[in-house]
Amino acid sequence: MDVVPHTGAEEFARLAHPLLAPDPVRHTTVLSVLHGVRGGTFAPAAMLTVHEGEATVGALLRTAHRPALVSGVPPRCAGVVADALTDRDPELDGAQGPAEEAEAFAAAWTARTGASVQVAMRMRLFALDELRPPVGVPGAARIVPPDDDAGIDLLAAWRAAFDAELDAGWPHPHTSRDQVARELAAGAGELVWELDGVPVAQAAARAVTAGMSRIGPVYTLPGHRGRGYGAAVTAAASRWALDRGARTLLIYTDLANPTTNRLYPRLGYRPRYDALELLFVLAGTET
């Protein structure tokens, strides 16, 4: 088993894509982030592929200030990937992916570094079966265009509010204002739900790649919750992605949030697998 590090996104994509693209549900995050890396939205920090003969059997991608995406690292490859990263990526502080892959990589990493593992979030991935938009919700959806500076400012502020509610100590905030603008320029959809012209909720749809788009984050202003706006804007973002050719639509939920885990099935989404975001903490650095 050979591990090949990459400095160029195109070469990494050429080797990793045949492994990842046939299963866009399992590899949704790494595929959408790789699309962003190739388009300049995200800066890569580590890119590795694992090979047996001519076949690519593993792929890991990490972008700056984010955990390693390990859906493409089968448990049998976790050890050799951890070996390759121990000296190459000293800033690696976490892993994210389906529970089996994330736990296997974390075990390999901690065995080599002595770090401890903390669970930052337990998630569930839902895939759309048949879209069932809510009816009777007042207001309407509006797409935020890439040149709408006021709209981008609003989205950035709501991202910060979303992260603060998720966990005040969350180490990986979603996006800065510049990243919101870059994602829009790269083909993402950002929709707001407006009531009498006033934005009350928001949902994002990632740019369609490998026939897949992922919805999120979804945010409703605190004073407007419980009225169906979050469901309506999520359905609108889903329709936006379907109209742009997405064959697979996905949404992650926080398993600790019962509201979203009830909401998305009502819109036609069905659970597919559980995932983890894990943090690696070296002795003496605990907070």
Backbone as JSON, one array per atom type, in Angstrom:
{
  "sequence": "MDVVPHTGAEEFARLAHPLLAPDPVRHTTVLSVLHGVRGGTFAPAAMLTVHEGEATVGALLRTAHRPALVSGVPPRCAGVVADALTDRDPELDGAQGPAEEAEAFAAAWTARTGASVQVAMRMRLFALDELRPPVGVPGAARIVPPDDDAGIDLLAAWRAAFDAELDAGWPHPHTSRDQVARELAAGAGELVWELDGVPVAQAAARAVTAGMSRIGPVYTLPGHRGRGYGAAVTAAASRWALDRGARTLLIYTDLANPTTNRLYPRLGYRPRYDALELLFVLAGTET",
  "N": [[0.85, -1.19, 0.0], [0.72, 2.09, -0.99], [1.25, 5.49, -0.14], [0.54, 8.6, -1.47], [1.43, 11.91, -1.4], [-0.02, 15.07, -2.34], [0.41, 18.2, -3.94], [-0.91, 19.62, -5.81], [-4.23, 20.39, -6.7], [-5.57, 19.43, -8.95], [-4.26, 17.08, -9.79], [-4.64, 15.51, -7.5], [-7.45, 15.38, -7.59], [-7.81, 14.0, -10.0], [-6.9, 11.44, -9.37], [-8.35, 10.79, -7.06], [-11.05, 11.14, -7.65], [-12.27, 8.94, -9.16], [-12.54, 7.09, -7.1], [-14.21, 8.37, -5.25], [-16.47, 9.55, -6.55], [-18.37, 7.53, -7.45], [-19.93, 7.04, -5.18], [-21.59, 9.35, -4.1], [-23.12, 9.95, -1.88], [-21.94, 8.86, 0.45], [-19.52, 10.18, 0.28], [-20.04, 12.89, 0.31], [-19.15, 15.3, 1.62], [-16.35, 15.5, 1.16], [-16.32, 15.56, -1.63], [-17.74, 17.93, -2.23], [-16.14, 19.81, -0.94], [-13.74, 19.41, -2.3], [-14.52, 20.32, -4.82], [-14.72, 23.01, -4.15], [-12.04, 23.56, -3.5], [-10.79, 23.22, -5.99], [-11.96, 25.34, -7.3], [-10.98, 27.52, -5.97], [-12.22, 28.35, -3.65], [-11.62, 27.19, -1.17], [-8.6, 26.66, 0.7], [-6.22, 24.16, 0.26], [-4.82, 22.04, 2.79], [-3.82, 19.51, 3.22], [-3.46, 16.76, 1.08], [-3.9, 13.52, 0.17], [-3.47, 10.4, -1.51], [-4.13, 6.88, -1.57], [-2.7, 3.89, -2.71], [-2.98, 0.72, -4.29], [-1.18, -1.15, -6.29], [-2.29, -0.26, -9.48], [-4.63, 0.82, -8.63], [-6.59, 3.27, -6.95], [-7.2, 3.35, -3.6], [-7.77, 4.82, -1.4], [-8.38, 8.11, -0.08], [-7.65, 11.27, 1.24], [-8.55, 14.49, 2.32], [-7.77, 17.68, 3.5], [-8.63, 20.94, 4.43], [-7.52, 24.31, 5.13], [-7.52, 25.03, 8.58], [-9.52, 23.24, 9.22], [-11.03, 20.01, 9.99], [-9.63, 16.79, 9.03], [-10.98, 15.19, 6.19], [-12.32, 12.1, 6.04], [-13.89, 10.18, 4.81], [-13.11, 8.82, 2.56], [-11.1, 7.17, 3.42], [-10.66, 4.04, 4.02], [-11.05, 1.85, 6.9], [-8.94, -0.05, 6.87], [-6.91, 1.33, 5.71], [-6.25, 3.31, 7.44], [-4.05, 3.35, 9.2], [-1.69, 3.6, 7.57], [-2.17, 6.04, 6.39], [-2.28, 7.74, 8.62], [0.38, 7.43, 9.46], [1.68, 8.73, 7.32], [0.83, 11.32, 7.68], [1.7, 12.16, 10.17], [4.14, 13.6, 10.48], [3.87, 15.29, 8.36], [1.62, 16.93, 8.53], [1.32, 18.82, 10.92], [-0.6, 20.48, 12.03], [-3.0, 19.21, 12.03], [-6.01, 18.68, 13.6], [-8.28, 17.2, 13.93], [-10.93, 14.99, 12.72], [-13.36, 14.19, 10.25], [-16.21, 12.4, 9.18], [-18.07, 9.47, 7.99], [-19.1, 7.38, 10.71], [-17.66, 4.93, 11.07], [-15.27, 5.19, 9.53], [-14.24, 7.59, 10.6], [-13.79, 6.92, 13.31], [-11.91, 4.85, 13.04], [-9.73, 6.17, 11.83], [-9.18, 8.05, 13.84], [-8.38, 6.38, 15.93], [-6.02, 5.34, 14.85], [-4.54, 7.7, 14.58], [-4.31, 8.68, 17.23], [-2.88, 6.62, 18.39], [-0.39, 7.05, 17.35], [0.33, 9.64, 18.02], [-0.33, 10.2, 20.65], [-2.41, 11.84, 21.28], [-5.59, 12.73, 22.69], [-9.09, 12.0, 22.11], [-11.93, 13.89, 21.36], [-15.43, 14.11, 21.04], [-16.79, 16.27, 18.86], [-19.16, 16.64, 17.44], [-22.04, 14.68, 16.87], [-23.53, 13.41, 14.06], [-26.17, 13.03, 11.6], [-26.73, 11.87, 8.37], [-29.01, 12.75, 5.9], [-30.82, 11.81, 3.0], [-32.56, 12.96, 0.11], [-35.69, 11.64, -0.69], [-38.33, 12.06, -1.95], [-39.28, 15.27, -2.68], [-41.23, 17.17, -0.48], [-42.64, 19.95, -0.13], [-43.56, 22.31, 2.44], [-46.89, 23.56, 2.96], [-48.84, 26.57, 2.85], [-47.19, 28.36, 4.21], [-46.49, 31.62, 5.02], [-44.99, 34.19, 2.97], [-42.03, 34.25, 0.86], [-39.4, 32.73, -1.1], [-36.15, 34.03, -1.86], [-33.45, 34.23, -4.07], [-30.07, 34.9, -3.34], [-28.02, 36.91, -5.15], [-24.64, 36.8, -6.57], [-23.61, 39.41, -6.6], [-24.8, 40.84, -4.61], [-24.13, 42.73, -2.14], [-25.22, 43.53, 0.34], [-26.86, 41.35, 0.91], [-24.93, 39.32, 1.15], [-23.52, 40.23, 3.38], [-25.54, 39.93, 5.29], [-25.91, 37.12, 5.25], [-23.38, 36.28, 6.16], [-23.42, 37.3, 8.76], [-25.52, 35.8, 9.82], [-24.4, 33.25, 9.62], [-22.43, 33.43, 11.59], [-24.06, 33.71, 13.85], [-25.38, 31.27, 13.76], [-23.24, 29.49, 14.26], [-22.55, 30.31, 16.85], [-24.81, 29.54, 18.29], [-24.72, 26.83, 17.87], [-22.48, 25.9, 19.27], [-20.72, 27.56, 21.62], [-18.03, 27.17, 21.89], [-17.23, 26.07, 19.52], [-14.83, 24.93, 17.25], [-14.59, 25.22, 14.5], [-15.75, 27.4, 12.64], [-18.35, 28.16, 10.23], [-18.21, 29.9, 7.75], [-16.44, 32.75, 6.55], [-17.24, 36.17, 5.59], [-15.96, 36.6, 3.13], [-15.69, 33.99, 2.2], [-18.35, 33.24, 1.87], [-18.98, 34.88, -0.3], [-17.2, 33.81, -2.19], [-18.17, 31.2, -2.45], [-20.7, 31.65, -3.56], [-19.89, 32.75, -6.0], [-18.75, 30.51, -7.06], [-20.87, 28.92, -7.7], [-22.7, 28.08, -5.76], [-25.93, 28.02, -4.12], [-27.69, 30.45, -2.39], [-30.37, 31.04, -0.4], [-32.92, 33.15, 0.87], [-35.7, 33.38, 3.06], [-38.37, 35.5, 2.86], [-40.55, 37.64, 4.62], [-43.03, 39.76, 3.97], [-41.09, 41.24, 2.66], [-38.98, 41.21, 4.47], [-36.13, 39.52, 5.53], [-36.25, 36.36, 7.11], [-35.34, 33.79, 7.4], [-32.92, 31.37, 6.25], [-31.28, 29.28, 3.82], [-28.7, 27.26, 2.5], [-27.41, 25.86, -0.54], [-25.08, 23.66, -1.72], [-22.86, 23.95, -4.54], [-23.65, 22.0, -7.4], [-22.11, 18.93, -7.74], [-20.71, 15.99, -9.08], [-23.3, 15.14, -9.51], [-24.55, 15.74, -7.14], [-25.82, 17.68, -4.41], [-25.47, 19.44, -1.36], [-27.46, 20.5, 1.31], [-27.39, 23.24, 3.52], [-25.71, 25.5, 5.76], [-28.85, 25.85, 7.6], [-30.84, 28.42, 8.79], [-32.9, 30.18, 11.06], [-34.15, 33.26, 12.17], [-34.21, 33.93, 15.67], [-36.62, 35.12, 16.72], [-38.54, 34.33, 14.94], [-39.03, 31.66, 14.83], [-40.52, 28.35, 14.7], [-42.62, 28.71, 12.96], [-42.58, 27.64, 10.49], [-40.83, 28.71, 8.6], [-38.15, 27.91, 8.33], [-38.44, 25.3, 7.33], [-39.71, 25.92, 4.92], [-37.78, 27.45, 3.52], [-35.73, 25.61, 3.35], [-36.91, 23.66, 1.69], [-37.15, 25.26, -0.58], [-34.45, 25.73, -1.21], [-33.73, 23.12, -1.76], [-35.29, 22.62, -4.06], [-34.13, 24.48, -5.75], [-31.56, 23.32, -6.13], [-32.28, 20.86, -7.33], [-33.37, 21.8, -9.71], [-31.09, 22.58, -10.95], [-29.85, 20.33, -11.77], [-29.13, 18.46, -9.83], [-29.06, 15.15, -8.76], [-28.95, 13.85, -6.41], [-29.73, 14.83, -3.2], [-28.65, 16.07, -0.11], [-28.57, 16.32, 3.48], [-27.04, 17.21, 6.5], [-27.64, 16.6, 9.93], [-27.45, 17.68, 13.35], [-27.28, 15.33, 15.79], [-28.02, 15.93, 18.34], [-30.02, 17.76, 18.13], [-33.29, 17.73, 18.25], [-35.28, 19.0, 16.77], [-34.49, 19.52, 14.04], [-34.03, 16.9, 13.27], [-36.56, 15.88, 13.21], [-37.75, 17.56, 11.38], [-36.64, 17.34, 8.7], [-37.33, 14.73, 7.69], [-40.07, 15.21, 7.28], [-40.01, 16.77, 5.04], [-39.32, 15.01, 3.1], [-36.85, 13.8, 3.27], [-34.62, 11.1, 4.03], [-32.96, 9.1, 6.53], [-29.52, 8.15, 6.12], [-26.83, 7.51, 7.02], [-24.83, 7.64, 10.05], [-22.54, 10.12, 11.21], [-19.4, 11.5, 12.36], [-17.79, 14.28, 13.91], [-14.64, 14.7, 15.05], [-12.32, 15.79, 17.54], [-8.83, 16.2, 18.03], [-6.78, 16.21, 20.76], [-3.88, 17.25, 22.21], [-1.88, 16.32, 25.05], [-1.87, 18.62, 27.7], [-2.96, 20.68, 26.25], [-5.63, 20.9, 26.63], [-8.77, 22.54, 26.99]],
  "CA": [[0.0, 0.0, 0.0], [1.55, 3.29, -1.13], [0.58, 6.76, 0.1], [1.11, 9.65, -2.32], [0.97, 13.27, -1.07], [-0.22, 15.93, -3.51], [0.39, 19.65, -3.75], [-1.82, 20.18, -6.81], [-5.59, 19.89, -6.56], [-6.03, 18.71, -10.14], [-3.72, 15.72, -9.75], [-5.38, 14.81, -6.45], [-8.8, 15.11, -8.08], [-7.75, 12.97, -11.05], [-6.72, 10.12, -8.76], [-9.35, 10.52, -6.02], [-12.43, 11.2, -8.13], [-12.85, 7.61, -9.46], [-12.87, 6.42, -5.85], [-15.22, 9.1, -4.5], [-17.67, 9.92, -7.3], [-19.43, 6.52, -7.54], [-20.78, 7.03, -3.99], [-21.63, 10.74, -3.64], [-23.78, 10.05, -0.58], [-20.94, 8.64, 1.5], [-18.4, 11.11, 0.14], [-20.6, 14.2, -0.01], [-18.38, 16.43, 2.11], [-15.06, 15.62, 0.47], [-16.57, 15.94, -3.02], [-18.1, 19.34, -2.32], [-14.97, 20.6, -0.57], [-12.8, 19.32, -3.42], [-15.02, 21.26, -5.82], [-14.33, 24.33, -3.69], [-10.59, 23.69, -3.62], [-10.46, 23.41, -7.4], [-12.44, 26.64, -7.71], [-10.35, 28.58, -5.2], [-13.0, 28.74, -2.48], [-10.92, 26.71, 0.01], [-7.16, 26.42, 0.53], [-5.89, 22.82, 0.76], [-3.73, 21.9, 3.75], [-3.26, 18.16, 3.03], [-4.15, 15.93, 0.09], [-3.21, 12.24, 0.05], [-4.17, 9.25, -2.06], [-3.55, 5.59, -1.21], [-2.73, 3.06, -3.92], [-2.55, -0.68, -4.36], [-0.96, -1.31, -7.72], [-2.83, 0.86, -10.26], [-5.92, 1.24, -8.08], [-6.68, 4.2, -5.81], [-8.05, 2.7, -2.59], [-8.03, 5.74, -0.31], [-8.13, 9.52, -0.36], [-7.89, 12.18, 2.36], [-8.43, 15.91, 2.01], [-7.99, 18.62, 4.6], [-8.43, 22.34, 4.09], [-6.96, 25.09, 6.23], [-8.31, 25.27, 9.79], [-10.65, 22.32, 9.24], [-10.62, 18.63, 10.23], [-9.4, 15.93, 7.87], [-12.16, 14.5, 5.67], [-11.8, 10.74, 5.98], [-14.83, 9.21, 4.24], [-12.39, 8.06, 1.54], [-10.01, 6.41, 4.05], [-11.2, 2.83, 4.65], [-10.34, 1.52, 8.13], [-7.69, -0.79, 6.64], [-5.9, 2.28, 5.26], [-6.1, 4.38, 8.42], [-2.71, 3.37, 9.77], [-0.67, 4.14, 6.66], [-2.46, 7.47, 6.21], [-1.82, 8.41, 9.84], [1.84, 7.48, 9.39], [2.09, 9.73, 6.34], [0.46, 12.67, 8.12], [2.22, 12.48, 11.49], [5.12, 14.68, 10.36], [3.55, 16.17, 7.23], [0.51, 17.84, 8.82], [1.32, 18.99, 12.38], [-1.75, 21.26, 12.48], [-4.22, 18.4, 11.98], [-6.58, 18.64, 14.94], [-9.56, 16.52, 13.97], [-11.35, 14.2, 11.57], [-14.81, 14.18, 10.05], [-16.64, 11.44, 8.18], [-18.92, 8.41, 8.53], [-18.6, 6.98, 12.02], [-16.67, 3.85, 11.0], [-14.01, 5.72, 9.04], [-13.72, 8.59, 11.53], [-13.28, 6.25, 14.5], [-10.7, 4.11, 12.7], [-8.64, 7.11, 11.65], [-8.85, 8.62, 15.14], [-7.62, 5.38, 16.68], [-4.67, 5.3, 14.28], [-3.84, 8.96, 14.86], [-3.98, 8.79, 18.65], [-1.84, 5.64, 18.69], [0.9, 7.57, 16.88], [0.62, 10.97, 18.54], [-0.66, 10.34, 22.06], [-3.53, 12.76, 21.47], [-6.88, 12.19, 23.09], [-10.15, 12.29, 21.14], [-13.18, 14.43, 21.86], [-16.5, 14.16, 20.05], [-17.31, 17.62, 18.69], [-20.55, 16.55, 17.03], [-22.59, 13.46, 16.29], [-24.39, 13.88, 12.98], [-26.87, 12.06, 10.78], [-26.9, 12.33, 6.99], [-30.29, 12.45, 5.28], [-30.88, 11.96, 1.54], [-33.92, 13.22, -0.34], [-36.44, 10.63, -1.4], [-39.21, 12.86, -2.8], [-39.47, 16.55, -2.01], [-42.59, 17.5, -0.06], [-42.57, 21.28, 0.47], [-44.7, 22.65, 3.3], [-47.9, 24.42, 2.33], [-49.46, 27.56, 3.71], [-46.23, 29.19, 4.93], [-46.49, 32.95, 4.41], [-43.7, 34.69, 2.52], [-41.49, 33.69, -0.38], [-37.95, 32.58, -1.16], [-35.42, 34.88, -2.78], [-32.06, 33.85, -4.25], [-29.1, 35.97, -3.14], [-27.07, 36.87, -6.26], [-23.24, 37.01, -6.16], [-23.25, 40.82, -6.48], [-25.65, 41.46, -3.58], [-23.26, 42.91, -0.98], [-26.02, 43.53, 1.57], [-27.27, 39.98, 1.16], [-23.77, 38.56, 1.62], [-23.3, 40.67, 4.76], [-26.57, 39.29, 6.12], [-25.61, 35.69, 5.36], [-22.21, 36.11, 7.02], [-23.84, 37.54, 10.14], [-26.32, 34.66, 10.25], [-23.48, 32.13, 9.83], [-21.82, 33.61, 12.91], [-25.09, 33.43, 14.84], [-25.59, 29.82, 13.7], [-22.12, 28.85, 14.95], [-22.62, 30.62, 18.27], [-25.87, 28.71, 18.87], [-24.32, 25.42, 17.79], [-21.59, 25.66, 20.41], [-19.89, 28.75, 21.77], [-16.63, 26.8, 21.76], [-17.03, 25.33, 18.27], [-13.54, 25.38, 16.72], [-14.56, 25.29, 13.04], [-16.88, 28.18, 12.15], [-18.73, 27.8, 8.87], [-17.61, 30.67, 6.68], [-16.32, 34.19, 6.67], [-17.94, 36.87, 4.52], [-15.27, 36.35, 1.86], [-15.99, 32.64, 1.74], [-19.72, 33.26, 1.35], [-18.91, 35.46, -1.64], [-16.52, 32.87, -3.1], [-19.06, 30.07, -2.7], [-21.69, 32.11, -4.52], [-19.24, 32.89, -7.3], [-18.43, 29.16, -7.55], [-22.07, 28.2, -8.11], [-23.6, 27.7, -4.67], [-27.18, 28.75, -4.02], [-28.04, 30.97, -1.06], [-31.74, 31.53, -0.46], [-33.51, 33.68, 2.09], [-37.16, 33.43, 3.08], [-38.76, 36.85, 3.24], [-41.94, 37.88, 5.03], [-43.27, 41.18, 3.69], [-39.82, 41.84, 2.26], [-38.0, 41.14, 5.55], [-35.57, 38.17, 5.64], [-36.48, 35.72, 8.41], [-34.69, 32.48, 7.43], [-31.93, 31.18, 5.18], [-30.75, 27.94, 3.57], [-27.69, 27.21, 1.44], [-27.26, 24.63, -1.32], [-23.75, 23.61, -2.33], [-22.82, 23.79, -5.99], [-23.86, 20.61, -7.8], [-20.91, 18.24, -8.19], [-20.96, 14.55, -9.14], [-24.73, 14.95, -9.44], [-24.96, 15.85, -5.74], [-25.73, 18.95, -3.71], [-25.79, 19.3, 0.05], [-28.16, 21.65, 1.85], [-26.96, 23.67, 4.84], [-26.55, 25.54, 6.95], [-30.2, 26.42, 7.6], [-30.93, 29.27, 9.99], [-34.07, 31.04, 11.21], [-33.99, 34.23, 13.25], [-34.88, 33.42, 16.87], [-37.97, 35.61, 16.92], [-39.44, 33.86, 13.88], [-38.99, 30.21, 14.79], [-41.75, 27.65, 14.99], [-43.69, 29.15, 12.06], [-42.43, 26.96, 9.21], [-39.97, 29.4, 7.65], [-36.97, 27.08, 8.08], [-38.84, 24.22, 6.43], [-40.01, 26.47, 3.6], [-36.57, 27.85, 2.8], [-35.0, 24.37, 3.04], [-37.54, 23.1, 0.5], [-36.82, 26.12, -1.71], [-33.06, 25.45, -1.57], [-33.72, 21.79, -2.39], [-35.82, 22.78, -5.4], [-33.09, 25.19, -6.51], [-30.52, 22.36, -6.52], [-32.87, 19.92, -8.28], [-33.52, 22.49, -10.99], [-29.77, 22.73, -11.55], [-29.35, 19.04, -12.19], [-28.77, 17.54, -8.75], [-29.81, 13.89, -8.67], [-28.87, 13.45, -5.0], [-29.73, 15.95, -2.27], [-28.26, 15.58, 1.21], [-28.58, 17.26, 4.6], [-26.55, 16.74, 7.79], [-28.24, 17.15, 11.15], [-26.84, 17.43, 14.65], [-28.15, 14.37, 16.48], [-28.49, 16.52, 19.59], [-31.08, 18.71, 17.83], [-34.46, 16.95, 17.84], [-36.12, 19.74, 15.84], [-34.1, 19.25, 12.66], [-34.16, 15.48, 12.98], [-37.98, 15.66, 12.87], [-38.15, 18.41, 10.27], [-36.24, 16.93, 7.35], [-38.19, 13.65, 7.18], [-41.35, 15.74, 6.79], [-39.79, 17.33, 3.7], [-39.02, 13.93, 2.17], [-35.48, 13.3, 3.45], [-34.55, 9.85, 4.78], [-31.61, 8.91, 7.09], [-28.64, 7.23, 5.4], [-25.81, 7.0, 7.93], [-24.37, 8.56, 11.09], [-21.18, 10.61, 11.02], [-18.78, 12.13, 13.53], [-16.66, 15.21, 13.85], [-13.8, 14.41, 16.21], [-11.2, 16.69, 17.8], [-7.64, 15.58, 18.61], [-6.24, 17.12, 21.78], [-2.63, 16.82, 22.81], [-1.77, 16.53, 26.48], [-1.42, 19.96, 28.05], [-3.64, 21.71, 25.46], [-7.06, 20.86, 26.89], [-9.36, 23.8, 27.47]],
  "C": [[0.89, 1.24, 0.0], [0.7, 4.54, -0.91], [1.3, 7.85, -0.69], [0.56, 11.0, -1.87], [0.88, 14.11, -2.34], [-0.17, 17.4, -3.08], [-0.56, 20.32, -4.73], [-3.19, 19.55, -6.72], [-6.03, 19.07, -7.77], [-5.51, 17.28, -10.17], [-4.41, 14.9, -8.67], [-6.77, 14.44, -6.94], [-8.8, 14.0, -9.12], [-7.67, 11.58, -10.44], [-7.84, 9.78, -7.78], [-10.75, 10.4, -6.57], [-13.01, 9.83, -8.49], [-13.21, 6.81, -8.21], [-14.09, 7.04, -5.19], [-16.55, 9.25, -5.25], [-18.73, 8.83, -7.39], [-20.35, 6.45, -6.32], [-20.86, 8.45, -3.42], [-22.34, 10.92, -2.31], [-22.73, 9.9, 0.53], [-19.85, 9.69, 1.47], [-18.85, 12.54, -0.13], [-19.69, 15.36, 0.41], [-17.07, 16.59, 1.35], [-15.26, 16.01, -0.99], [-16.91, 17.42, -3.13], [-16.93, 20.23, -1.92], [-13.92, 20.56, -1.68], [-13.23, 20.24, -4.56], [-14.61, 22.68, -5.44], [-12.84, 24.58, -3.78], [-10.2, 23.96, -5.07], [-10.9, 24.78, -7.91], [-11.85, 27.8, -6.93], [-11.12, 29.03, -3.99], [-12.29, 28.36, -1.19], [-9.45, 26.48, -0.32], [-6.83, 25.03, 1.07], [-4.73, 22.86, 1.74], [-3.06, 20.54, 3.63], [-4.13, 17.42, 2.03], [-3.31, 14.67, -0.11], [-4.09, 11.25, -0.69], [-3.4, 7.99, -1.69], [-3.75, 4.65, -2.38], [-2.29, 1.64, -3.62], [-2.42, -1.01, -5.83], [-1.44, -0.07, -8.47], [-4.09, 1.45, -9.66], [-5.74, 2.25, -6.95], [-7.68, 3.62, -4.81], [-8.35, 3.61, -1.41], [-7.71, 7.16, -0.72], [-8.52, 10.35, 0.86], [-7.66, 13.6, 1.9], [-8.65, 16.7, 3.29], [-7.74, 20.03, 4.08], [-8.02, 23.1, 5.34], [-7.97, 25.29, 7.35], [-9.55, 24.38, 9.88], [-10.14, 20.91, 9.54], [-10.35, 17.89, 8.92], [-10.7, 15.24, 7.49], [-11.75, 13.08, 5.32], [-12.81, 9.73, 5.45], [-14.14, 8.31, 3.23], [-11.22, 7.27, 2.09], [-10.62, 5.18, 4.71], [-10.42, 2.48, 5.92], [-9.02, 0.78, 7.9], [-6.56, 0.12, 6.16], [-5.55, 3.32, 6.32], [-4.67, 4.48, 8.94], [-1.68, 3.98, 8.84], [-0.91, 5.61, 6.4], [-2.01, 8.26, 7.43], [-0.31, 8.5, 9.88], [2.31, 8.6, 8.47], [1.84, 11.15, 6.83], [1.14, 13.09, 9.42], [3.22, 13.63, 11.45], [4.72, 15.7, 9.31], [2.51, 17.22, 7.58], [0.4, 18.05, 10.33], [0.12, 19.77, 12.9], [-3.05, 20.46, 12.45], [-4.77, 18.25, 13.4], [-7.94, 17.97, 14.99], [-9.84, 15.75, 12.7], [-12.87, 14.23, 11.49], [-15.16, 13.18, 8.95], [-17.62, 10.46, 8.78], [-18.28, 7.8, 9.78], [-17.5, 5.93, 11.93], [-15.31, 4.39, 10.58], [-13.4, 6.72, 10.02], [-13.12, 7.93, 12.77], [-11.99, 5.49, 14.22], [-9.51, 5.05, 12.52], [-8.22, 7.72, 12.99], [-8.03, 7.65, 15.98], [-6.19, 5.3, 16.18], [-3.88, 6.55, 14.64], [-3.41, 9.05, 16.33], [-2.89, 7.79, 19.04], [-0.45, 6.16, 18.33], [1.29, 8.88, 17.55], [0.41, 11.11, 20.04], [-1.79, 11.3, 22.34], [-4.74, 12.0, 22.0], [-7.93, 12.64, 22.08], [-11.38, 12.81, 21.88], [-14.19, 14.44, 20.73], [-17.03, 15.59, 19.99], [-18.78, 17.59, 18.29], [-20.86, 15.16, 16.5], [-23.65, 13.89, 15.27], [-25.11, 12.71, 12.32], [-27.03, 12.66, 9.39], [-28.24, 11.83, 6.46], [-30.18, 12.67, 3.77], [-32.33, 12.11, 1.12], [-34.48, 12.03, -1.08], [-37.35, 11.33, -2.42], [-39.55, 14.14, -2.06], [-40.94, 16.81, -1.74], [-42.56, 18.87, 0.62], [-43.76, 21.53, 1.39], [-45.65, 23.58, 2.56], [-48.42, 25.42, 3.36], [-48.5, 28.4, 4.51], [-46.21, 30.57, 4.29], [-45.08, 33.4, 4.03], [-43.26, 33.99, 1.26], [-39.98, 33.63, -0.3], [-37.37, 33.56, -2.17], [-33.98, 34.38, -2.86], [-31.17, 35.07, -4.03], [-28.09, 35.91, -4.27], [-25.66, 37.18, -5.79], [-22.86, 38.47, -5.98], [-24.09, 41.57, -5.44], [-24.83, 41.61, -2.3], [-24.05, 42.88, 0.33], [-26.48, 42.13, 1.92], [-26.14, 39.13, 1.68], [-23.43, 38.95, 3.06], [-24.29, 39.99, 5.71], [-26.26, 37.81, 6.33], [-24.42, 35.44, 6.28], [-22.58, 36.31, 8.48], [-24.66, 36.36, 10.67], [-25.47, 33.41, 10.43], [-22.86, 32.22, 11.22], [-22.81, 33.3, 14.01], [-25.35, 31.92, 14.92], [-24.49, 29.11, 14.49], [-22.18, 29.09, 16.45], [-23.7, 29.79, 18.97], [-25.47, 27.24, 18.9], [-23.47, 25.06, 19.0], [-20.67, 26.87, 20.51], [-18.41, 28.44, 21.64], [-16.31, 26.05, 20.48], [-15.78, 25.81, 17.55], [-13.52, 25.6, 15.22], [-15.76, 26.07, 12.52], [-17.11, 27.96, 10.67], [-17.97, 28.62, 7.82], [-17.47, 32.13, 7.08], [-17.13, 34.84, 5.55], [-17.29, 36.58, 3.17], [-15.58, 34.97, 1.32], [-17.42, 32.52, 1.24], [-19.71, 33.78, -0.07], [-18.26, 34.5, -2.62], [-17.41, 31.68, -3.43], [-20.16, 30.45, -3.69], [-21.09, 32.21, -5.91], [-18.94, 31.53, -7.92], [-19.67, 28.34, -7.87], [-22.98, 27.72, -7.01], [-24.87, 28.53, -4.74], [-27.42, 29.18, -2.59], [-29.44, 31.57, -1.17], [-32.17, 32.06, 0.9], [-35.03, 33.61, 1.94], [-37.55, 34.79, 3.63], [-40.25, 36.92, 3.56], [-42.18, 39.38, 4.91], [-41.97, 41.91, 3.4], [-38.73, 41.8, 3.3], [-37.46, 39.72, 5.65], [-35.75, 37.6, 7.04], [-35.78, 34.37, 8.52], [-33.81, 32.33, 6.2], [-31.57, 29.71, 5.05], [-29.78, 28.01, 2.41], [-27.76, 25.86, 0.75], [-25.88, 24.67, -1.97], [-23.87, 23.47, -3.84], [-22.93, 22.31, -6.35], [-22.55, 20.04, -8.32], [-21.14, 16.74, -8.07], [-22.44, 14.24, -8.98], [-25.33, 15.17, -8.07], [-24.87, 17.29, -5.28], [-26.13, 18.71, -2.26], [-26.38, 20.6, 0.56], [-27.61, 21.96, 3.24], [-25.81, 24.65, 4.76], [-27.93, 26.13, 6.68], [-30.36, 27.2, 8.9], [-32.2, 30.11, 9.94], [-33.83, 31.99, 12.37], [-34.78, 33.78, 14.48], [-36.31, 33.87, 17.04], [-38.99, 35.1, 15.93], [-39.51, 32.34, 13.81], [-40.35, 29.61, 15.14], [-42.9, 28.01, 14.08], [-43.56, 28.55, 10.66], [-41.48, 27.6, 8.23], [-38.71, 28.58, 7.32], [-37.28, 25.93, 7.14], [-39.07, 24.75, 5.03], [-38.75, 26.83, 2.84], [-35.69, 26.64, 2.5], [-35.58, 23.71, 1.79], [-37.2, 23.93, -0.73], [-35.38, 25.89, -2.16], [-32.94, 24.08, -2.24], [-34.22, 21.88, -3.82], [-34.81, 23.49, -6.3], [-32.04, 24.2, -7.02], [-31.05, 21.34, -7.52], [-32.98, 20.55, -9.66], [-32.19, 22.7, -11.69], [-29.08, 21.4, -11.78], [-28.94, 18.09, -11.1], [-29.67, 16.3, -8.79], [-29.88, 13.4, -7.23], [-28.81, 14.71, -4.15], [-29.54, 15.42, -0.86], [-28.32, 16.69, 2.24], [-27.98, 16.55, 5.81], [-27.38, 17.38, 8.9], [-27.35, 16.84, 12.33], [-27.77, 16.48, 15.4], [-28.67, 14.9, 17.81], [-29.64, 17.49, 19.38], [-32.33, 17.96, 17.36], [-35.33, 17.66, 16.81], [-35.77, 19.42, 14.4], [-34.24, 17.78, 12.31], [-35.61, 15.07, 12.74], [-38.37, 16.4, 11.6], [-37.85, 17.78, 8.91], [-37.0, 15.71, 6.84], [-39.55, 14.15, 6.67], [-41.22, 16.35, 5.4], [-39.44, 16.27, 2.67], [-37.61, 13.39, 2.26], [-35.5, 12.06, 4.35], [-33.12, 9.63, 5.3], [-30.82, 7.86, 6.31], [-27.52, 6.67, 6.27], [-25.47, 8.07, 8.97], [-22.89, 8.9, 10.86], [-20.71, 11.29, 12.29], [-17.84, 13.24, 13.09], [-15.92, 15.05, 15.16], [-12.68, 15.44, 16.31], [-10.06, 15.9, 18.43], [-6.99, 16.61, 19.54], [-4.97, 16.53, 22.36], [-2.58, 17.13, 24.28], [-1.23, 17.93, 26.75], [-2.1, 21.07, 27.28], [-5.13, 21.72, 25.69], [-7.53, 22.21, 27.39], [-10.42, 23.53, 28.52]]
}
